[in-house]
């Protein structure tokens, strides 16, 4: 297994690690409900569950 001849400097290590940053999630507004949600995720409006602008699970169905 190859090993480095010298240790990396703190500046080099910090500059490599600085490229990985947390980004804000992309949000969308649903055209049908007007609800703000994360893209490619299911989201709730009241008791109803929506995905891709379509009703997947109704709140009245899940109560039964």
Beta strands, then each sheet from edge to edge (+ up, - down):
strand 1: 27-29
strand 2: 36-38
strand 3: 43-45
strand 4: 48-51
strand 5: 54-57
sheet 1: 1+ 2-
sheet 2: 3+ 4- 5+
end
